[in-house]
Amino acid sequence: MSESNLPTLDQDAKRLLTLVLVPITLLFIFLGYSIEHEREEQQKAAFDELQIRELAETRALLNAALNQPIQHLIGTVANPFVLQAMSSGNPVERNRALAASLSGVALRNRDYMQLRWILPDGDEALRVDVDRETGNITQSPNDELQNKADRYYHQLAISSQPYEVAITDADLNVEFGEIERPLRPTIRYSLRLPVVNDVDLGYLIFNLELSTLLETVHRFQSENRLYLADSQGQWLLHDRQEWLWGSQLGSDITIGQTYPELWESLNNSQGADNLAELPSGKWRWSKLMIGNDSEAVIASTELWVMAVVPRSALNAAASGNLRYFLLVSGALLLALAAFSTVMYQTQKRATQLRRDNADVTQELDASLTFQQTLNNVLPALVIYWNRDEQCEYVNETFERWFKVPSSELLGKYFNEALEGDDYQLCYPLLTRAMEGDKTTFERTVIDGENRTQHLHTTYVPHIKPDPANSQRSMINGVISISTDLTEIIQARKDVEALNQALAERTRQAEATAATKSHFLANMSHEIRTPMNAIIGLLDIIRDTELNIQQHDYINNARASAKSLLHVLNDILDLSKLEAGKLTINYESFDVERLFNNTVKLFDSAFYKKDVELLVWVDPRIPRRLKGDPHRLNQVLNNLVGNALKFTRQGEVILSVTLASKDALNAHLIYSVKDSGIGIPEEKQQSIFEYFNQADNDTTREFGGTGLGLSICRTLVQLMDGTIGVSSTENKGSEFYFELDHEVVEEAIQRPPRMKQVLVVDSSRASVNMTKAYLESWNIKADTALTLEEGLAAVNQDDKDYDAILVDWQLNEDSGLELINAVRNDDETPPLTVLTTNQAPYDLLNDIKAQDIHDVPLLKKPFTSSALYDVLARLDSNSADSELTQDEDDQARMKDQAKQLSDKRILMVEDNALNQEIARTLLANLGISLEVCDSGETALALVHDNEYDAILMDLHMPEMDGFETTRRIREMLGPELPIIALSAAVMEDDIAQAKGAGMDDHVAKPIDLVQLVDTLYHWLLVSPETQPTEAGPIANTQSESGVDLESLFDQMGENTDEVMRRFQGQEAAVLHLLLGFARNYQDFSKQLNQAAEADDVQTVKRMLHTIKGTSGSLGLLQLSEAAQSLEQRVKSQWPVPLDSIKQPLEQTLSALKPLSLNNLPQTAVNAEDSPALLNEVDAILSRSRVVSDELLMQLRGLASSGAMASRYQQLLEQIDQFDYTNARSTIKKIKERSDV
């Protein structure tokens, strides 16, 4: 080939080369690009898969660990022995039992830091600590227990309803006011405990330390970074340690500051899992709702679980891909000779990819192992069905439940694993789950022990990203989760059975209305009989010397007993309403006294709930009006009770306003206004209907039958009034009713001479009401809401206050500081009055501690009369102040009693305790009373003696009060007043009593004012009758020679408690203890006989009786043992009875050496015994009570001598009111002594 052809060849070669190289080069460039793009997609998929898996594993780990304490709390309280221990009066037994239970919980989860029982006032009653290093579980000594009332979780827990669980946000543990070091991240789980035996048990709280859990999550992370934050954006887990716990450690570092674009995405996210490409990296997160699946949880907490691939890692991967692409493309462009090198690099890349895949596979295997371990420890059956409905996974719970290996289920198809009805039930639901719907249902299965078990099953679709489209997802299978509901189903069946029984009883009650009325009458009688004893004894105690705190206790107990009577009356009213027989009884009443009755009833309840009760009585209202005070109180009590129940904080205002008035009538508007939850507008029209409440949630949360308001409406309508309601949801309600009253007596008050008064109170509503009262008397009133404002007002030169009304509690300050300041800075300080809604004895202790004297107390809420009385006394004008209605009643009763002191009254009553109560009540007023226990005896006494009046019980054995009265009328005619004194107060009873010839009717429990007033009405009809002075009641005491402290130590009881109950009356205590020992010496034997006969009703009755008797005597250890055993017998039978026998035997053993000789006695000469016996025999023949003086002389004769045993027998018979045999014993003593 010539040289001339070389250019052509060169051109051809170039052309050929170009034709060959260009396509080849383009082909390799395209191939390189495709490989690079595939690698990039694989990296993204690997990142996504790793991120999803780690996020899911972390979420599962946190969800299981953080929800477990909820079950532990509920399980702990579900144990009846726990609540029983907590309500026990024995602190040592209570703490030992509760500490053992809490220690068991701590052993099940060593991440618990503290498990505590906290009382309503914030004091730690018990604390179990877990050492963070050794894991040792110890109970904290009492001197290390703290008060947690100022901690936020205390308020959250104590405001919950019984058995509700509250969960706090994660924070750092604080001990003794300082953050504990090293830091201990903590979440607190509290469960509100119920009120047991009128004792608020507070709540249980478990402190779960998060340190181990957070370290575990931190170890999970690989290329991803796993972070945790709370709902406020505070970092709980992050690589930057200085960012953690920002607000807790004094910094303001949050997600919003460190990653603002992430914080915005979090707040705008929807659903459980979310993904965002942000400048800081590729974020994937999930919101974890702790406790959200439990109905018991009322306050849950939220956590953000986040996984991020940092932007630096993404950029590094992207830049690596770009460099690779340029390298390959450059190499191809430079020379095809590098083709072999490219092939080598391609092979190397393939090898690296295989290694990466192997690593991913290994990590997936580790994740699967973790998931299997977690699933196997769950108390639930977990099965995974793939898309082909084939079982791919089953946890070990399957083996525990069905006693067969899990391998028998693996590989089976759904229609092979389930058969018959179970398959027909489950398969349609599985199909729905395969289509993406989560389904939940209940089913029954037969377990490995051939028992029927009830399961709660949930089918959860397993959704994963679609490999073909990352923006879409696909269903890969279904996860089946089943939990055991057997116990819950059984409880549900028990409830249904009870409901069916209740429905049957309701049907029977509706069909037998007459039987119900008879039952109500009997119940009324049976309840009023013991209530007569309770109120009577309280009245007796109230007349003794008591301190202020004891007076408060007695008055509260008496008010509660009266309230119980009102409840009984309400029950009767419901029956009357249904029968259309309820009537209104109009009489004169005092509006302020009416309101005071309601205030006394609810005073302690408002104080315990920390809701303020305010009272406004329009000063223009006449003092006495005509109406039905009992029905008015019934309506007001219902409305105030509702307001208290539905008001968590704020105030309730009870008011009455004069709308209009003329000379004869006054139109009043009564109102009860609260700041509670309010009533939806659509429910206000039907709120007064029978068995109606605002909604079902209200019933579940607050309880009630929906009957009270309907009774209120009916009563108001019967009084010719109207009732209504105005309410705004979540702001409060006001119930009001309007009535017309006839004016009986106008109020006549001489205004205090004061000109200017300062009112200092932190409650604006209370200040305004007090100011209105003062201004109604033309007194200028300045007000202050804080201590500082009060001091500033006093220090003004142009202010010269006549008096200062200051509240004890002024937010964080005390009103006593203002009183001290005024008295110290002013030579002639103004008069001061201290107001308070606290317990008066607590205030008195504070006054005593600050050495303040002569400060009148005004209990809130007060009416205008109470304020007037205090100011009038301060103004040295007490002679012009009026007595309260109670004082009027008491003064009138004492004056009437003086005029009755010479009257001879016979009481016919078969109950010895009621005899003694009536005798003591009237004796304290100087009225003597003779008693007998049967109609036959009463006829004999009336035949042989002259009486001025007879008090007649209606229901007695053999001859009842009706027949006895008829026979007395046949003997003596209608002149002798006979007054029914009975717990039978139904209209039929009253009518029957009058039909038998009785003149009047006094209900039990005895109202002493009513009884004396009734006797006065029938016995002193002549106005010329002059009162006579009644002599004092003899109260002879002597030393017994018994070491009471040693005696009660032997019984395991508290001497001070017993002596306090009986005002130090040693003789009375010994007398009652002897009777107790005599009555219960065969108790254990009789209890065993009842148990052996399987007579559970007798066992319960005997335990109930000894519980009440020992409690009344102050033998609290024995009473508590009886109460505990009684509760156990009620819940299950049979049970061991040894727990009552040991304390009873201990008590009886200690009392065994006692005898009548230990009671007060008087030495009597032998020659004087005949006269003594004749006098006693004469008293017994008239069925009268033998005086203490004569009993002391009989004890002197029973202490020694040949006839000592006979005298002891006589004393026992008198003590048991066995007068017939006592007279026989006297006869035998006389015969033996030749008397």
Helices and strands as residue ranges (DSSP letters): G 3-5, H 6-78, H 80-86, H 91-108, E 112-118, E 124-130, E 137-139, G 142-144, H 152-158, E 165-167, E 171-172, E 174-175, E 178-179, E 185-192, E 195-196, E 199-200, E 203-209, H 211-220, E 225-230, E 235-237, G 241-243, H 255-258, H 260-268, E 273-278, E 281-290, E 297-299, E 301-310, H 311-334, G 336-338, H 339-377, E 381-386, E 391-394, H 397-402, G 406-408, H 414-417, H 420-434, E 439-446, E 452-466, E 469-484, H 486-511, H 513-542, H 548-579, E 587-590, H 591-609, E 612-617, E 624-627, H 629-645, E 651-661, E 665-674, G 681-686, H 696-702, H 708-718, E 722-728, E 732-745, E 756-760, H 764-776, E 780-784, H 787-794, E 803-807, E 809-810, E 813-814, H 815-825, E 831-836, H 840-849, E 857-859, H 864-874, G 878-880, H 885-900, E 905-908, H 912-923, E 929-932, H 935-944, E 949-952, H 961-972, E 978-982, H 987-996, E 1000-1003, H 1008-1019, H 1044-1051, H 1055-1061, H 1066-1079, H 1083-1092, H 1096-1113, H 1116-1131, H 1138-1151, G 1156-1158, G 1166-1168, H 1169-1181, H 1188-1198, H 1204-1215, H 1219-1232
